[in-house]
Every structure is written in C-alpha cells, then in structure tokens.
Amino acid sequence: AQVTETFEAIFARCVDSILEGTKSVGCRLVFVPSQRDVHHHCIYPQPPFTLPQLGKRVTVVPDPCTLLIEGVTLGLTSTDILFHMGAEEISCYYPLYPPVEDMNMDYEKFQSYGQMPLTPDVLVVPSELRYFIKEVIGCVCVNPGRLTKGQVGGTYGRLLIQRSNPPEDGK
C-alpha cells in the first residue's frame, strides 16, 4: 500500500486518537519518543516531540528522562538497553560503550541528558525480551515489553504505585 499523507500527519492522528480514547479515564499521558519513530530524530538522546498545545494532562519528554510524579521518581527510556547489554548494572540510561552498531549516539548531548541524576524508584525500559518486573538495589525495574510486535499485539504495563506511610519516628 502507498502512503498518501506525511508521517507527521499520521502521527498527529494517532495522538488525537489516544487523547480521545483516554479522555474519560482521567489519566495523565507522557509521550516519550523512540528511535523507531519514522517522523522523529533518530539520535540518542532524543529531543521531545514537537506537538501543538495538548492540554494539562499531556507531557512530552525527551528520551531518556527522569520524572518526579507525586513523590515517585521515574526513569524512562524507549531504547532497548536490556536487549543491547544483557544483565550489566545500569548507572546511566545507555551504559554501553561503544554503543551497538545501529545506535546513533550524540556523545555531547549524552553527557547532559543520558546520565541518571539519581537512582529512580521505578525504571521503565521496554524491550524485545520477555516482560518482567524486578527489584534491583531499591529500584523497581519494569520491562512492559512492546505494545506491538510485527502485525500482532504485544504487551504493556500498568502500574499502581502506593506510597507507604513513613514510620512514626520520621525515618
């Protein structure tokens, strides 16, 4: 089949569909770019999407990023570091040097945007590997898998985070 509109227009329609489909749910949306996005910069780290004003419930972020949401620190990247590196310890968002051959790395921007400023409470790292959740040194690592795999559906993650009450002694 031949594509009759720009990739940017197709992406805008997808975003509109997501916004409309989640309107009644009352959730906030975070859009993280991916090197798989045909309409966006294929470099790591990636700048956020340039989208028109989408309202207060939508946030666009770069890849990778660290977010603080209601006292919980989230580390997010769409790059499959798990598939690239195996079981090495993660101290930045892409700890391999040199990177794998198909990884376009901007080393100047990586020094500013690719480092983890702190260990997140939750680290979301989608991968081609089987989905999992694992606690590593006080960080909950979540691989939700990929939402699509070829022509079929994949997997996704839904997190419910409940903060525990601090001990009475304040520690």
Salt bridges, closest charged atoms under 4 A:
GLU5 OE2 - ARG13 NH2 2.55
GLU20 OE1 - LYS23 NZ 3.19
GLU128 OE2 - ARG36 NH2 2.38
GLU128 OE2 - ARG146 NE 3.33
